[in-house]
Amino acid sequence: MAAMEEKMEYRPLLSGMSDQEGEALCVQLRHELVESVSKTGGHLASNLGAVELTVAIHRVFDTRTDRLVFDVGHQCYPHKILTGRGEAMSALRQYGGIAGFPKPEESVHDAFIAGHASNSVGVALGMAQARSVLGADYKVLALIGDGALTGGLAYEGLSNAGEYRRQLLVILNDNGMSITPNVGAVAEHLARQRLKPQYLTFKKYYRRAMQATWLGRKIYQVIHKIKQALKQSMLPCSMFENMGFNYLGPVNGHDLRQLTRILQYARDLNEPVLLHVKTVKGKGFAPAEENPDAFHGVGPFSITTGTPLKPPSKNFSDVFGRTLVQLGQKDQRVCAITAAMTGGTGLEHFAAACPSRFFDVGIAEGCAVSMAAGMAKQGALPVFAVYSSFLQRAYDMVLHDTAISRLHVVLGVDRAGLVGEDGETHQGIFDVAYLDSIPGMTVLAPASFRELEEMLERALFHMDGPVAVRYPRGGEGLYTGSAGDVPAVLLRRGTDITLVGYGVQINEILEAARLLDAQDIQAEVIKLNTITPLDTTLILQSADRTGALLTAEDCIAAGSVGQRLAAAIAQTGMSPQIRLLNCGDTFISHGAISLLKRELSLDGAGIAQNVLEVLGRG
């Protein structure tokens, strides 16, 4: 009995399921996906398109031991449901609930954390290398989308995987992009023949028989070379075979039976295999099929109509995009660059108004910065709009290609600070530190829509060298003013403590000051407009007068503005009471921004309580 239980432990979760049962499960999964995401929000279209593929994987592989590495992880929801987290989907991306991306802390079935694109093949190759070094026995899969394949990092992984020849299955989920054009009816016919079970079975036994003897190996080599020459002239995607992969496909990604059979065949090949699967993004939910981009990442919506339950409101990304259009129409040198995030960064407006000066480089942030540097060197005014957490991937290009030569490149750093439900992989809490480390960099921090408009214009036309304008996800708060062209501004006079912040965090600081009024504590509030380089003049004068200083910022502790201010104060010999509020020295999980701020004491009430403690009244 014990032996049977041990054997069952290593069977794929759905190995005993018939094709008909599997197809019924796919219908059920789609229903559950639409039901849960309509309430919580999340990534929908990509998950709907990967249902049959996910079920087929779980029919053939055991993800408790076999390693399934997702690229980005936008299509991991069916996997989560199948691996025991179906009931937890009601709290998807919610504070304290399950993450919207693969997370090993949640389940043994999640092989690796994912949130940024194009790294899956490299990670999977590393797992295959470890398997070889340690003498282990498991299969390794990388599931990558066609969008992630626009990133150069994916090709570095593919190149090395083909070179090392380890068992590795790369599944390309192609839901829109044609990797290499087919060359007509002959190619399509041959591709279909190559995927028939009879052919695959014959090929497996033929290869085994020919490799058994010296003469057989010689004959196999000759026939293989002839076959390769014919395939390169008639079949699609020979690029992958040139890189050392056994290419299989394209396969209908919604034919569960065929997917299962081809995965079973690929599982038994002891070499790098690339399985090309064609899917439909949004499959099974009409609004998502008709408009997959709109349903890539969504908030709660009506299942009946597909319309958002909460109407979209004005946000910083939209203001940035519309302002850039106005500036671009004034000056023909202004260009806009995105790394596959046209809509997310608000650049759809510029793309429509100035198409010849809009450039989408795909998921290649490093290339975007290098290209911007080249454009700036030749007299253009490039603006690269990018999420804070994705700009991390281009740090060297900002440093080496841009800053050393003091080239005038403007970075629109979107989603700066806490972003909420996307969690650790997307929180924009590191740019304050890593941008400050770059000599010659200027970082502006608007706190309102009006300030974003003014600072973007100033960054383009009245500054030089690299300039970053960082702004948050979402909209502005009660502060809607303009601080003017000064590094820091006094917003509120006080006598008991100096409160310092920047960006929309200033709203929480002003709320704290209001709450402190009821405790008969008068807080002086200073808002920073420029956080790099840091002008400490106004703050030092205020802290010397009040005798206490508190900074509140939604960034990592190391390299924060607060740390820099504390160092500047120490050099003066002053000794005010100091407290630095920030995100600490850890990664911040997912949840609504308001809840995360409350947890970190970065909301108005938390800041006020810390002031009371600093002043000995807490």
N, C-alpha and C positions, 0 to 999 in steps of 0.2 A: 504493500500500500504506500509506504514512504517513497519507494522508487517511482511509483506512478505519479505521486504528487510532485516530485522533483521534476519529472519529465514534463508534466503539464505546465509547470511554472515557466518554462522557456518556449512555450508555443505562442505564436502570434495571437493577439486578442480575438481576432475574428476568423481564425484559420478554419473552423468547422462550418462556416456560414456558406450557404448555397448562393448562386448568382442572384436568384430571385429574392432571397432574404436580404442580400446586400443592396439590391436596387430599392427595396422597400425602406431599408435603413437610410439610404441617401435622401429619399423623400422626407423621412422623419427629421433628419438632420437639418435640411433646408428650412423646414417649418420651425424648428427650435431656434435656428440662427436668426431668422426674421423676427420671431417673437421676442427673443432676449435683446437683440441689438436695438429694436424699436423702442425699448424702454431705457436702456443704459447708454446708447450711443456706442460708437466704435467703428471698426473696419468691417464693412459688410460685403461689398461687391467682390473683393478678392477672395473672401472666405466661401461665398456661394459658388464661385468658379472652381474651387479646389475640393469639393465634397467627394466626388467619385474617386479622385486621386488619393485623398486621405484614407478613404475606406479601403481602397486597393492596397495601399501601403500596410495598413494594419491587418490585412488578410495574409500578407506574405512575410512581414517582418515583425519581430518582437521588440518594441521600442523600450522595453525595460533593460534589454542588454544591447540590442542593435542600436546604433547611434544615428538618430535622425536630426540633422542640423538644418534649421530653418534660416533662410536669408530674409532679414527684416522681421519676418514673423507675422506679416499682415494676414496670412492665410492659416493661422494656427488654431482658430476657434473650433473647427470640427475635430481636430486632434485633441483639444482639451476636453471636449464633450465625450469622446470615445475613451478617454483615459481616466474616467471617474470624476470629472469636474462639471458634469451637466447641471446639477442642482446649483452649483456655485456661479453659474452664468448670470444669475439674477443680480449678482454683485460685481459683474465684470467691470474693471477699471474704476470701481468705487473704492473709497477709503476703507481699508481693511479687507477688501475683497480680492479676487484673483486678478492678475495682471492681464493686459491686453496683448502681451508678447510672451514668447516662451520664457520660462523662469525655472531653473533647476531647483530652487528652493521650494517650489510648489509641488513638484512631482518628479519621480525618477524617470518618467517618460520624456521630460524636457532635457535634452542632452546639453544644450548650451543656450545662454541668454542671447536674445536677438533684438534689434531695434534699429541698427544702422545697416546699410546695404553693402552687398558685394563681397562680404568676408566669408561666406559659408563654405566655399570650396577650399579655401586655405585652412579653415578650422577643421573641416572634415579630413583633409589630407593629414593634418597633425594627429588626429585621432587614429587614422590608419597607420601612421608611422609608429605611434605609441603601441598599437596592437602588435606590430611586427617586432618591435624592440622587446616588449614584455612577454611575447609568446601567447597572447590572448586569442580568443576565438569569438568574434562578433562581426557583423556587417556594418558598414558605414555608408550613410546616404546624405547628400546635400540637396535640399529643395530650394531652387533659386528661380525667381521670376525673370521675365524678359527685361523688365525695367532695371533690375539689379545688374543685369548683364551689360548695361551701358557703362558700368564702373570698371576702371582699369584693374582694380584689385581682384576682380573675378578672373581676369585673364592671367594674372600672375599665379593664382591658384590652379587654374586649368593647365597652364604651361608646366608647372612643377609636378602636378598630379600625373600628367602624361609622361613626364621624365622618370618618375620613381616607380611607375607601373604597379602600385599597390591596388588591391581590390577597393574600389570606390565607385559608388553609383551617384552620378549627378543627374538629378531630374530637373529639366528645364520646363517650367510652367509658362508656356507662351500664350498669353491671352491678348495679344495685340500686335506685337512687333514681329516682322518677318526677319529671321536671323540671316538667312541666305535665300534668295529667290529660287524657287523650283525652276526646272528647265523644260517644262512641258509634260505632255501626257505620258511619255515613256518613263520619266522619272517618277511620276505619281504611281504608275502601274508597278514598277519595280519596288518602290517603297512598300506598297501593300503586300507584294509577294514575300518580301523579306520578313514581314511581321506575322506571317501565317504560322500557327503552331506546328504544322507539319515540317515547314522549312527550318524553324528554330530547333526542333527536336533532331532533325537530320544533321544540322550544322554542329550541334553539341557532340553527337556520337561520332560524326566524321572527324572532327578535330581530335577527339580522344584517341580514335583508332590510328590516325596518321602520326600522332606524336609518339606512338608506342615503339616505333622502329626507326633506325637511322635513315633507311630509304624512304620511309613514309614522311619523315620530317623534311627531307630534301624536296620531294614532290610537292608537299604542302607549301613550302616557301615559294616555289616557282608559280604554282597556281594562285597563291595569295597575291603575288606581285601583279599578275595579269588582272586579277579581280579588282585590285586597288586602282589600277589605271582606268579600267572601265567605269568604276564607281565615281571617280573624280570627274569624269567627263559627263556623266548622266545623272548622278544623284545629288540631292541637296545637302548642304551643311558639311561638305568635305573638310571645312576648316577644323572641325573638332577631331576628325580622324587624323588630320595632319599634326595635331597637337598630341596624338598618342591615345585617343579615346576610341572605343568601339561605339560608333554612333548608331542608335536605334530610333527610328521614327520617320516622319511625325506620326504620333498616335492620337486618336480621338480621346481627349481627356474626359469625356462623359460616357464612354463605353466601359462600364465596370468590368465586364467579362474579359475584354481584350486587355485592359490595363492590368488586371490580375495576372493573366497568362504571361504578359511581357515582363512584368516585375519578377515573376517566378524564374523566368529564363535569365534575366539580368542578375538576379541574386546568385546564381550558380557560376557566373563568369568570374574568374580570378584575375581581373584586370580592370582598368578604368573604363567605365561605361557612361555614355551620356544618352539619356532617354529624353527625347523631345516630345512633349505632350502639348497638344493644342486644346485650350479651354476657352470658355466664354465667361468673361467677367460679369458677375451679377446673375449667373445662370439660375433660372427658376423663380425669380422675383421680377416681374415686368418692369417696374420703375427703375430697378438697378440695371437691368439689361439694356434699357433704352438710354440711360444716362449713367454709365458706370463711374465716370469721374466724380459726379456729385455724390455717389454712394460709396466712394472709396473710404472716406472717413466722415461719419455723420453723427449728429446728435440724435436724441429721441425723435421719432417720426411716426406718422400715421401709417399703419399697415395697409389700410384701404387705399389711400391716395399716394403714399410715399412722401407727403409734404412734411416739413419739420414742424414739431409741436411748438417750438419757440422760434418766432420769425428772426432771421438774421439781423444783427444790429451792427452799427458802425464800429469798426475796429482799427487798430493801429496799422495792420497790414494793408487794409483798403486805403487808408489815408496816405500811407507811404506810396502805394502804386499810383494813385490819382495825382499826388503832388509831383511825382517823377515825370508823369506825362506833361504837366504844365511846364516843368523846367526843361524837359526835352524839346518841347515845341518852341521854347525861347532860344535854345542853343543847340545847333546841329551836332555838336561834339559829344553830347550826352548819349551814352549807350547803357543798356541794361542787360545783365547776365543772370541766369538762374541755373541751378543744378537740378533739373527735373521737378521744380516746385513752382511752376508758373502761377497757378491759382493760390497755393498756400501762402505765397509771399506778396500777393496783390499785383503781380506784374502782368496779369492778363490785360490790364488797361493799357500798359505801355506796348505790349505785343500787338494790340489792335491798332493803336494810334501811330506807332513808329516801327513797323515790322522789319524794316531794313537795319534797324539799330538794336534789335532784340535778339539775344542769343541764348539758347538752351543747350548746355553741354552734356545733358544726361547726368547720371549720378556720379559726378566727377568733380568734387569741390576743389581739389588741388588744381586740376586743369582750369577751372573757372578763375581762380586767383592768378595763376600764371598767365592766362590769356588777358585778364584785366591789366596785369603789369605790362604786358607787351603793348596793349592798346594805349596805356598811359604814356609809355616811353615814346610813342609816335604821335602824341598830341591829342588823343581822344580823352573824354571824361567818363570812364567806366564806373558803373555802380553794380556791385554784386550783392543781390539780396539773398540771404541764406539764414536758416535757423541757427541759433547759437550753438546747439549741440552738434550740428553738422559742420560748422566752421572749424570745430576742433580738428577735423580731418585735413584741413589745409593750413595748419599752423606753420609748417616749414615754408610754404609758398608765400605766406604773409611776411614771414621773417626774411627769407633769403631773396625771393624774387621781387618783393615790393619795398620793404623797409630799408634794406641796405642802400638802395639807390634813391631812397626818399621819393618814390613814385606816387603820384596823386591818384590813388585808388580809394573809392568810397565803399565801405562795407555797410550794407543795411542789415544789422544783426537782429533778426526777427526772433520771437519767442525767447527773449532774454529774461532770465529769472525763472521762477517757478512756472511750469506749464500745466501741471495738474495730472490729468488722467493717464497720460502716456508714460509716466513714471521715470525710473532711473535713467533710461537710455535717452530721454528727451529733455530732462530738466536743464534749462539754460543757466546753470549756476557757476560755470567755470570761466566764462569769457572775461569777467572783471579782472581775474588774476592773470590769465594767459595773454590777454591783450596788453595789460600794463607792463608785462615783461619785455615788450618789443620796443627798442629805442626809436624815438621819433613818432610813435603812435599817438593819436589824439582820439579820445573816446567821449562822445557826447551822450547824455542821458535825458531825453525829453520826458516830461511827466504828463503832457497833455497833447491832444491832436495838434493844437496850434503850435506848440513848441516843436513837434516833429516836423511840421511844414517849414518852420523857420530854420531849424538846425540842419535839415537836409539841403536847403538852399545855401546856407552858410558853408556847409561842408563841401559843396560842389564848387562854388564860385568865389569864396573868400578865404579859403584855407589851402595849405599845400601839404605834401606828404600823405601818408596813409591816414585815413580818418574812418572811424567806426561810429555809426549812429545806432545805439541799442535801444530797443523798445519791446514791450511785453506782448504776450498773447492776449487778445481780447480788447476791451475798450478802456476809456479813461474813467477816472473817478470824479469826486467832487471838485478837485483842483482842475480847472480848465484854463488857467491863465498863461501868461508869457513872462519869462524871467529876463528876457533881453539877452544881449551879447556880453554876459559876464560869467566868470567861472563858478560863482556861488552867489546866492541871494538870501537875505534875511526875510523870512516870511512872517515871523511872529516874534515880538519882543518878550523877554522874560528875565527873571532874576535868579531862579533857583537851579536850573539845569539847562544844558544845551543839547538839543536833539538834532541829529544830522541824518539826512537820507537823500535819495535821488530816485528819479523815475517815478512810477506810480506808487511806490512804497511810501512816498511823501503823504499820501492820503491817510495811511495808517498812523503816521507820526502826528499829523494834524488832529486826528481823532483822539490819539493818546493825550495830546495837549489839552483838548477840550475836556476829557475825562478828569485830568489832573486839576483843572480849574475848580472842580467840585471839592477837591481835597485842599484847596487854598495853596496850590503849587503852581507857580508861574514858569512855564517852560518856554525857552527861546528856541525857535525852529529855523534851521538853516537848510536850504535846498541846494544841492550841488547840481550844476548844469554840465560841468566837465569833470569827469572822474579820473582821466589820464590826459595830460599831466595834472597832478593834484595841487591846486592852490590852497594852502592851509591858512592864509592870512586871516580871513574873516572868522574861521572856526577857532583859531588859537586865541584871538582877542575875546571871543565870546566865552570860551571855556575858562579863560583866566578870570573873567568877570563873574561867572556863575559858580565856578569851583567844581562843576560836575559835567560830565559828557557821556552821552549815550548815542551810539550809532545803530541803525536798524536797516539791514539790507538782505535781500534774498539771493545770496551767493555763498559759495564755500568760504570757510573761515580763512584758510591760508591765502594770502594775497588780497584780502578784502580791503576796502577803503578804510574800515575801522582799524585794521592793523597798521595801515600806513599812517593814519592820524595819530594813533597811540605812539608810534615810533617818533613822529615829528614832535609830539608833546614832550616825550622823554628827552629829546635833544635840547629842548629849551630850558630844562630844569624845572618846569612847572609840575605841580603834583595834584591835579584835580582828580576826583573820583571818576573812574572810567568803566563803562560796561559796553561790550560789543555784542550785539545781537545779530545772528546770521544763521546759515544752514548747518553750521558745525563742520565736522570733519568726516562726514559720511555721505553716502548716496541717499537721495530722497525718493521714497517709493511713490506710488500713484495715489491719486485722490483729488478731490476738488481743491482748488487753490485756497479757498477760504479755510477749509479744514486743515490743510497743511500749514498755513500761516498760524492758525491757532495752536497747533501742535508745537510749532517752533517759537512761539511767543512773539511772532512778527505781526500780529494783528493789533488793533488799537488797545484792546484790553490787556494783552500780554505786554506790550511796551509800557503802558501805564503802571502795571504791577512791578515791572523791573525798575522803573524810576523810583517807586516807593521804597523798594529794597535798597537801591543805591543811596537814597537819602535817609535811610534808617527808619522808615515809616511803614515797611512792608510786614 
